[in-house]
């Protein structure tokens, strides 16, 4: 009995000694140290799941961003769903070409290497079809990687189509206006960055 009691006392003293040597560690969830701030640029400000379908004429702010003479500067990328009449996968025959967008006149005759895209319209009908407020809603509608188009998570993207005023038929060119300061040309499924030459 003495031996058992002695063994129990020894075990208890070892346990007490071990408990006394344990360092107190702080719980990371209760630490008083400041937490690093979240990168707000990657948090959507507008969490709308879908783009707004507006189907309206252009407002003055959009017209200012849209009208002018434009030059095709570089290929940005392709939609995931289908191809088009331009030269896949480089589209280089259109780089450097120009076209004109005015309130009462549209000409894509400067896209000289592709007959499918050469149009000249008097009094064209410009229509703002969709506005997307984040990259998620943009991808859902257009099936195009926003990163490839340099569209950031909180960018506002307007989608504009052009119709012939006499036939009311659309032409196979359309545009994205990003934050009213960038214009992207869509040739059906191929996207190009544009540079304004003149207003």
Backbone as CSV, one residue per row, in Angstrom:
resi,resn,N_x,N_y,N_z,CA_x,CA_y,CA_z,C_x,C_y,C_z
1,UNK,0.834,-1.184,0.000,0.000,0.000,0.000,0.879,1.247,0.000
2,UNK,1.983,1.179,0.761,2.880,2.324,0.777,3.463,2.565,-0.603
3,UNK,3.798,1.442,-1.298,4.380,1.578,-2.637,3.382,2.217,-3.587
4,UNK,2.140,1.814,-3.513,1.108,2.370,-4.397,0.935,3.852,-4.107
5,UNK,0.910,4.173,-2.809,0.756,5.568,-2.423,1.955,6.386,-2.893
6,UNK,3.140,5.836,-2.775,4.353,6.516,-3.221,4.338,6.724,-4.734
7,UNK,3.899,5.732,-5.486,3.814,5.835,-6.965,2.812,6.921,-7.332
8,UNK,1.659,6.957,-6.639,0.626,7.971,-6.917,1.165,9.373,-6.640
9,UNK,1.894,9.540,-5.539,2.445,10.853,-5.194,3.464,11.269,-6.251
10,UNK,4.274,10.328,-6.722,5.271,10.621,-7.732,4.603,11.059,-9.045
11,UNK,3.574,10.361,-9.431,2.860,10.697,-10.678,2.229,12.083,-10.556
12,UNK,1.632,12.349,-9.378,0.988,13.650,-9.189,2.012,14.776,-9.205
13,UNK,3.182,14.535,-8.623,4.193,15.593,-8.613,4.750,15.818,-10.022
14,UNK,4.863,14.759,-10.813,5.319,14.912,-12.200,4.290,15.713,-13.012
15,UNK,3.029,15.409,-12.785,1.967,16.132,-13.503,1.951,17.603,-13.085
16,UNK,2.087,17.858,-11.816,2.087,19.231,-11.318,3.277,19.992,-11.892
17,UNK,4.404,19.339,-11.958,5.610,19.962,-12.493,5.428,20.264,-13.983
18,UNK,4.842,19.319,-14.720,4.617,19.511,-16.168,3.643,20.662,-16.401
19,UNK,2.607,20.746,-15.600,1.629,21.830,-15.751,2.260,23.173,-15.450
20,UNK,3.162,23.240,-14.553,3.805,24.496,-14.198,4.727,25.010,-15.291
21,UNK,5.250,24.100,-16.146,6.171,24.500,-17.206,5.476,24.841,-18.527
22,UNK,4.174,24.689,-18.600,3.449,24.974,-19.845,3.396,26.479,-20.052
23,UNK,3.810,26.922,-21.242,3.755,28.352,-21.554,2.349,28.710,-21.987
24,UNK,1.946,29.867,-21.600,0.628,30.345,-22.014,0.759,30.879,-23.436
25,UNK,-0.042,30.346,-24.346,-0.032,30.853,-25.722,-1.310,31.613,-25.949
26,UNK,-1.206,32.646,-26.781,-2.397,33.453,-27.018,-3.241,32.811,-28.103
27,UNK,-4.504,32.938,-27.947,-5.452,32.455,-28.945,-5.425,33.457,-30.088
28,UNK,-5.159,32.995,-31.332,-5.071,33.954,-32.432,-6.364,34.720,-32.647
29,UNK,-7.472,34.165,-32.205,-8.748,34.852,-32.390,-8.996,35.923,-31.335
30,UNK,-8.215,35.866,-30.239,-8.423,36.856,-29.183,-7.195,37.735,-28.995
31,UNK,-6.249,37.653,-29.903,-5.018,38.431,-29.790,-5.331,39.924,-29.859
32,UNK,-4.567,40.692,-29.089,-4.786,42.134,-29.099,-3.969,42.813,-30.204
33,UNK,-3.132,42.023,-30.924,-2.363,42.605,-32.014,-3.300,42.967,-33.156
34,UNK,-3.030,44.071,-33.845,-3.920,44.470,-34.937,-3.869,43.453,-36.078
35,UNK,-5.041,43.172,-36.630,-5.121,42.240,-37.749,-4.846,43.014,-39.034
36,UNK,-4.208,42.339,-40.016,-3.986,43.034,-41.277,-5.332,43.332,-41.937
37,UNK,-5.427,44.507,-42.538,-6.681,44.894,-43.176,-6.901,44.092,-44.440
38,UNK,-8.165,43.784,-44.732,-8.494,43.067,-45.965,-8.279,43.996,-47.147
39,UNK,-7.824,43.436,-48.259,-7.634,44.223,-49.473,-9.010,44.533,-50.046
40,UNK,-9.438,45.788,-49.894,-10.792,46.168,-50.289,-11.010,46.124,-51.786
41,UNK,-9.927,46.142,-52.581,-10.092,46.118,-54.030,-10.606,44.767,-54.513
42,UNK,-10.470,43.722,-53.681,-10.951,42.406,-54.101,-12.301,42.062,-53.480
43,UNK,-12.927,43.036,-52.858,-14.265,42.825,-52.292,-15.259,43.565,-53.178
44,UNK,-16.219,42.843,-53.768,-17.168,43.543,-54.641,-17.969,44.578,-53.865
45,UNK,-18.022,45.807,-54.393,-18.827,46.853,-53.762,-20.301,46.651,-54.101
46,UNK,-20.545,46.206,-55.328,-21.903,45.919,-55.767,-21.974,44.418,-56.004
47,UNK,-22.778,43.729,-55.256,-22.823,42.267,-55.338,-23.947,41.756,-56.232
48,UNK,-24.449,42.615,-57.111,-25.491,42.198,-58.036,-25.031,40.970,-58.801
49,UNK,-25.857,39.939,-58.793,-25.480,38.689,-59.438,-25.558,38.762,-60.950
50,UNK,-26.461,39.591,-61.458,-26.676,39.662,-62.899,-26.541,41.098,-63.385
51,UNK,-26.208,41.239,-64.663,-26.123,42.567,-65.269,-27.531,43.124,-65.434
52,UNK,-27.649,44.453,-65.370,-28.937,45.102,-65.626,-29.175,45.143,-67.120
53,UNK,-30.346,44.667,-67.562,-30.682,44.821,-68.973,-31.503,46.093,-69.115
54,UNK,-30.887,47.080,-69.770,-31.477,48.417,-69.810,-32.115,48.743,-71.160
55,UNK,-31.548,48.272,-72.265,-32.094,48.466,-73.614,-32.574,49.897,-73.837
56,UNK,-31.623,50.818,-73.841,-31.955,52.232,-73.968,-30.958,52.930,-74.888
57,UNK,-31.276,54.164,-75.247,-30.343,54.963,-76.035,-29.206,55.428,-75.129
58,UNK,-28.166,55.966,-75.738,-26.988,56.380,-74.968,-27.242,57.688,-74.239
59,UNK,-26.804,57.767,-72.998,-26.861,59.028,-72.261,-25.641,59.862,-72.643
60,UNK,-25.607,61.126,-72.245,-24.535,62.039,-72.670,-23.157,61.593,-72.178
61,UNK,-23.091,61.042,-70.979,-21.804,60.580,-70.443,-21.257,59.426,-71.289
62,UNK,-22.135,58.506,-71.684,-21.721,57.367,-72.501,-21.326,57.833,-73.899
63,UNK,-22.084,58.775,-74.465,-21.749,59.309,-75.788,-20.340,59.906,-75.794
64,UNK,-20.024,60.654,-74.755,-18.703,61.289,-74.664,-17.588,60.249,-74.665
65,UNK,-17.818,59.115,-74.003,-16.819,58.040,-73.940,-16.752,57.239,-75.229
66,UNK,-17.810,57.280,-76.011,-17.980,56.373,-77.141,-17.650,56.992,-78.497
67,UNK,-18.060,58.240,-78.708,-17.871,58.871,-80.010,-16.412,59.245,-80.235
68,UNK,-15.973,59.096,-81.493,-14.621,59.465,-81.859,-14.087,58.580,-82.963
69,UNK,-12.841,58.818,-83.327,-12.135,57.937,-84.263,-11.230,57.055,-83.413
70,UNK,-11.315,55.762,-83.637,-10.633,54.788,-82.793,-9.674,53.933,-83.609
71,UNK,-8.609,53.542,-82.953,-7.611,52.656,-83.567,-7.549,51.361,-82.761
72,UNK,-7.497,50.228,-83.457,-7.383,48.931,-82.775,-5.949,48.786,-82.294
73,UNK,-5.781,48.725,-80.978,-4.433,48.741,-80.396,-3.870,47.349,-80.139
74,UNK,-4.682,46.457,-79.523,-4.153,45.117,-79.249,-5.279,44.120,-78.997
75,UNK,-4.952,42.862,-79.248,-5.871,41.757,-78.979,-5.897,41.499,-77.481
76,UNK,-7.111,41.365,-76.916,-7.237,41.095,-75.479,-7.585,39.641,-75.186
77,UNK,-8.469,39.056,-75.958,-8.846,37.676,-75.679,-10.135,37.291,-76.379
78,UNK,-10.626,36.108,-76.016,-11.769,35.520,-76.698,-12.839,35.108,-75.704
79,UNK,-14.077,35.120,-76.173,-15.170,34.554,-75.379,-14.999,33.043,-75.362
80,UNK,-15.559,32.396,-74.346,-15.414,30.948,-74.215,-16.360,30.165,-75.114
81,UNK,-17.358,30.824,-75.688,-18.454,30.084,-76.299,-18.324,29.785,-77.786
82,UNK,-17.772,30.686,-78.572,-17.720,30.463,-80.017,-16.645,31.331,-80.636
83,UNK,-16.352,31.085,-81.888,-15.348,31.881,-82.598,-16.049,32.800,-83.587
84,UNK,-15.278,33.557,-84.367,-15.877,34.485,-85.310,-15.078,34.523,-86.603
85,UNK,-15.319,35.529,-87.425,-14.696,35.594,-88.745,-13.275,36.137,-88.744
86,UNK,-12.776,36.617,-87.607,-11.400,37.125,-87.591,-10.427,35.957,-87.485
87,UNK,-9.164,36.241,-87.655,-8.162,35.189,-87.721,-7.819,34.655,-86.336
88,UNK,-8.371,33.523,-85.988,-8.131,32.896,-84.688,-6.764,32.228,-84.719
89,UNK,-5.914,32.242,-83.699,-6.198,32.889,-82.420,-5.513,34.236,-82.249
90,UNK,-4.944,34.806,-83.292,-4.177,36.039,-83.080,-4.943,37.302,-83.450
91,UNK,-5.760,37.275,-84.478,-6.510,38.454,-84.885,-5.618,39.605,-85.289
92,UNK,-4.377,39.329,-85.620,-3.407,40.407,-85.858,-3.692,41.234,-87.105
93,UNK,-4.479,40.735,-88.049,-4.747,41.492,-89.271,-5.615,42.726,-89.025
94,UNK,-6.106,42.884,-87.828,-6.955,44.040,-87.513,-6.219,45.092,-86.667
95,UNK,-5.096,44.718,-86.084,-4.330,45.643,-85.247,-3.864,46.827,-86.105
96,UNK,-4.116,48.047,-85.605,-3.730,49.252,-86.320,-4.840,49.814,-87.201
97,UNK,-5.880,49.017,-87.464,-7.004,49.512,-88.261,-7.812,50.528,-87.468
98,UNK,-8.567,51.365,-88.178,-9.325,52.439,-87.545,-10.793,52.383,-87.951
99,UNK,-11.629,52.970,-87.134,-13.036,53.151,-87.487,-13.578,54.394,-86.807
100,UNK,-14.746,54.832,-87.272,-15.328,56.105,-86.841,-16.682,55.866,-86.190
101,UNK,-16.870,56.473,-85.028,-18.163,56.421,-84.335,-18.598,57.857,-84.058
102,UNK,-19.634,58.296,-84.751,-20.214,59.624,-84.511,-21.699,59.451,-84.257
103,UNK,-22.320,60.491,-83.756,-23.747,60.427,-83.445,-24.572,60.075,-84.681
104,UNK,-24.202,60.651,-85.845,-24.997,60.448,-87.054,-24.282,59.620,-88.124
105,UNK,-23.132,58.999,-87.756,-22.370,58.245,-88.753,-21.502,57.192,-88.062
106,UNK,-21.487,55.989,-88.648,-20.608,54.925,-88.162,-19.932,54.299,-89.367
107,UNK,-18.619,54.119,-89.290,-17.896,53.441,-90.366,-16.848,52.501,-89.791
108,UNK,-16.947,51.240,-90.193,-15.919,50.258,-89.849,-15.208,49.805,-91.124
109,UNK,-15.276,50.652,-92.170,-14.601,50.341,-93.443,-13.097,50.236,-93.236
110,UNK,-12.591,50.838,-92.178,-11.161,50.777,-91.884,-10.698,49.392,-91.452
111,UNK,-11.635,48.494,-91.127,-11.284,47.113,-90.776,-11.171,46.338,-92.092
112,UNK,-10.182,46.715,-92.882,-10.124,46.333,-94.291,-9.874,44.860,-94.588
113,UNK,-9.350,44.105,-93.655,-9.025,42.707,-93.938,-10.187,41.738,-93.738
114,UNK,-11.308,42.233,-93.227,-12.437,41.346,-92.962,-13.728,41.948,-93.505
115,UNK,-14.195,41.437,-94.638,-15.415,41.951,-95.258,-16.617,41.886,-94.331
116,UNK,-16.691,40.854,-93.495,-17.838,40.677,-92.593,-18.014,41.851,-91.640
117,UNK,-16.934,42.598,-91.387,-16.980,43.663,-90.395,-16.969,45.060,-90.998
118,UNK,-17.055,45.170,-92.320,-17.027,46.488,-92.956,-18.452,47.004,-93.144
119,UNK,-18.772,48.033,-92.371,-20.114,48.633,-92.418,-19.979,50.144,-92.423
120,UNK,-20.914,50.788,-93.110,-20.995,52.236,-93.088,-22.466,52.595,-92.931
121,UNK,-22.800,53.288,-91.850,-24.197,53.580,-91.535,-24.406,55.073,-91.312
122,UNK,-25.444,55.597,-91.950,-25.872,56.969,-91.659,-26.965,56.869,-90.602
123,UNK,-26.906,57.739,-89.631,-27.858,57.738,-88.509,-27.999,56.351,-87.865
124,UNK,-26.892,55.772,-87.432,-26.954,54.451,-86.792,-27.747,54.504,-85.489
125,UNK,-28.283,53.374,-85.105,-28.986,53.273,-83.824,-28.033,52.626,-82.831
126,UNK,-27.549,53.423,-81.891,-26.683,52.914,-80.826,-27.572,52.576,-79.638
127,UNK,-27.400,51.379,-79.100,-28.244,50.980,-77.980,-27.394,50.414,-76.848
128,UNK,-27.627,50.949,-75.657,-27.001,50.418,-74.448,-27.876,49.272,-73.958
129,UNK,-27.370,48.043,-74.073,-28.181,46.871,-73.728,-28.028,46.421,-72.279
130,UNK,-26.785,46.385,-71.790,-26.538,45.855,-70.447,-25.524,46.719,-69.708
131,UNK,-25.674,46.751,-68.384,-24.657,47.339,-67.508,-24.313,46.292,-66.453
132,UNK,-23.015,45.969,-66.351,-22.537,45.009,-65.355,-21.734,45.771,-64.307
133,UNK,-21.932,45.407,-63.038,-21.308,46.155,-61.945,-20.188,45.397,-61.247
134,UNK,-19.938,44.165,-61.645,-18.826,43.403,-61.075,-18.432,42.292,-62.041
135,UNK,-17.284,41.700,-61.808,-16.763,40.700,-62.742,-17.591,39.424,-62.757
136,UNK,-18.231,39.091,-61.638,-19.060,37.883,-61.600,-20.243,37.987,-62.549
137,UNK,-20.951,39.115,-62.472,-22.114,39.288,-63.345,-21.663,39.416,-64.805
138,UNK,-20.516,40.057,-65.034,-19.981,40.190,-66.388,-19.715,38.805,-66.985
139,UNK,-19.043,37.944,-66.229,-18.715,36.610,-66.754,-19.981,35.783,-67.012
140,UNK,-20.969,35.880,-66.106,-22.202,35.119,-66.295,-22.871,35.444,-67.627
141,UNK,-22.867,36.719,-67.990,-23.559,37.134,-69.207,-22.730,36.902,-70.468
142,UNK,-21.451,37.263,-70.431,-20.663,37.268,-71.659,-19.735,36.073,-71.831
143,UNK,-19.605,35.222,-70.809,-18.745,34.036,-70.885,-17.347,34.388,-71.385
144,UNK,-16.846,35.507,-70.882,-15.519,35.997,-71.251,-14.752,36.300,-69.976
145,UNK,-13.501,35.883,-69.931,-12.670,36.091,-68.747,-12.408,37.589,-68.551
146,UNK,-12.934,38.191,-67.482,-12.712,39.623,-67.268,-11.242,39.972,-67.057
147,UNK,-10.458,39.053,-66.505,-9.028,39.321,-66.294,-8.315,39.548,-67.624
148,UNK,-8.669,38.750,-68.637,-8.034,38.888,-69.951,-8.326,40.257,-70.561
149,UNK,-9.482,40.835,-70.198,-9.863,42.151,-70.720,-9.436,43.285,-69.791
150,UNK,-8.679,42.954,-68.753,-8.252,43.940,-67.746,-9.454,44.628,-67.100
151,UNK,-10.489,43.850,-66.844,-11.663,44.353,-66.145,-11.542,43.914,-64.694
152,UNK,-11.522,44.881,-63.783,-11.352,44.604,-62.358,-12.693,44.361,-61.681
153,UNK,-12.649,43.821,-60.477,-13.849,43.329,-59.807,-14.958,44.367,-59.667
154,UNK,-14.627,45.626,-59.446,-15.645,46.652,-59.240,-15.843,47.580,-60.435
155,UNK,-15.305,47.201,-61.598,-15.486,48.027,-62.785,-16.934,47.978,-63.258
156,UNK,-17.388,49.110,-63.754,-18.726,49.207,-64.342,-18.557,49.072,-65.851
157,UNK,-19.215,48.066,-66.437,-19.059,47.774,-67.860,-20.403,47.934,-68.562
158,UNK,-20.401,48.775,-69.603,-21.603,48.981,-70.415,-21.416,48.243,-71.740
159,UNK,-22.473,47.587,-72.186,-22.426,46.845,-73.451,-23.290,47.566,-74.478
160,UNK,-22.665,47.952,-75.601,-23.350,48.737,-76.627,-23.381,47.979,-77.946
161,UNK,-24.559,47.960,-78.574,-24.723,47.357,-79.894,-25.117,48.438,-80.888
162,UNK,-24.951,48.124,-82.185,-25.257,49.082,-83.254,-26.208,48.429,-84.244
163,UNK,-27.278,49.152,-84.590,-28.234,48.683,-85.585,-28.290,49.664,-86.746
164,UNK,-28.573,49.124,-87.906,-28.810,49.943,-89.093,-30.183,50.589,-88.939
165,UNK,-30.271,51.909,-89.065,-31.549,52.594,-88.837,-32.587,52.271,-89.906
166,UNK,-32.152,51.906,-91.117,-33.123,51.617,-92.170,-33.681,50.200,-92.069
167,UNK,-32.839,49.226,-91.725,-33.299,47.824,-91.649,-33.593,47.379,-90.219
168,UNK,-33.091,48.141,-89.243,-33.183,47.802,-87.808,-32.360,46.562,-87.440
169,UNK,-31.583,46.044,-88.387,-30.755,44.869,-88.112,-29.444,45.276,-87.458
170,UNK,-28.953,44.418,-86.580,-27.682,44.670,-85.915,-26.512,44.290,-86.795
171,UNK,-25.352,44.861,-86.509,-24.124,44.487,-87.212,-23.252,43.689,-86.244
172,UNK,-22.316,42.868,-86.766,-21.553,41.963,-85.887,-20.383,42.617,-85.160
173,UNK,-20.523,43.896,-84.819,-19.545,44.589,-83.987,-20.295,45.138,-82.791
174,UNK,-19.709,45.047,-81.632,-20.297,45.666,-80.446,-19.152,46.129,-79.550
175,UNK,-19.504,46.751,-78.433,-18.479,47.405,-77.622,-18.755,47.261,-76.135
176,UNK,-17.672,47.234,-75.365,-17.729,47.389,-73.912,-17.119,48.748,-73.582
177,UNK,-17.801,49.540,-72.782,-17.207,50.748,-72.213,-16.952,50.440,-70.743
178,UNK,-15.691,50.540,-70.329,-15.295,50.217,-68.958,-15.072,51.509,-68.194
179,UNK,-15.900,51.752,-67.177,-15.786,52.948,-66.319,-15.766,54.258,-67.106
180,UNK,-16.379,54.275,-68.250,-16.419,55.461,-69.118,-15.030,55.986,-69.492
181,UNK,-13.986,55.132,-69.407,-12.667,55.612,-69.825,-11.887,54.624,-70.692
182,UNK,-12.465,53.467,-70.979,-11.834,52.503,-71.888,-12.896,51.983,-72.833
183,UNK,-12.493,51.716,-74.076,-13.419,51.132,-75.047,-12.807,49.846,-75.577
184,UNK,-13.608,48.784,-75.556,-13.186,47.474,-76.050,-14.111,47.092,-77.199
185,UNK,-13.507,46.692,-78.312,-14.251,46.251,-79.487,-14.488,44.752,-79.409
186,UNK,-15.716,44.323,-79.708,-16.031,42.906,-79.805,-16.371,42.598,-81.250
187,UNK,-15.585,41.733,-81.853,-15.925,41.200,-83.169,-16.512,39.823,-82.901
188,UNK,-17.790,39.801,-82.585,-18.499,38.588,-82.193,-17.881,37.981,-80.933
189,UNK,-16.792,37.207,-81.053,-16.218,36.568,-79.864,-14.797,37.016,-79.556
190,UNK,-14.249,37.942,-80.336,-12.875,38.387,-80.137,-12.873,39.811,-79.617
191,UNK,-12.030,40.090,-78.643,-12.019,41.394,-77.968,-10.706,42.128,-78.207
192,UNK,-10.814,43.423,-78.524,-9.646,44.247,-78.814,-9.696,45.533,-78.006
193,UNK,-8.543,45.937,-77.501,-8.401,47.238,-76.834,-8.330,48.324,-77.899
194,UNK,-9.044,49.421,-77.666,-9.061,50.523,-78.616,-8.395,51.761,-78.024
195,UNK,-7.865,52.573,-78.906,-7.255,53.830,-78.488,-7.911,54.947,-79.283
196,UNK,-8.369,55.993,-78.564,-9.022,57.115,-79.242,-7.974,57.982,-79.916
197,UNK,-8.218,58.284,-81.189,-7.320,59.140,-81.962,-7.847,60.569,-81.947
198,UNK,-9.136,60.729,-82.240,-9.767,62.054,-82.202,-11.163,61.927,-81.604
199,UNK,-11.675,63.029,-81.058,-13.034,63.043,-80.502,-14.064,63.126,-81.617
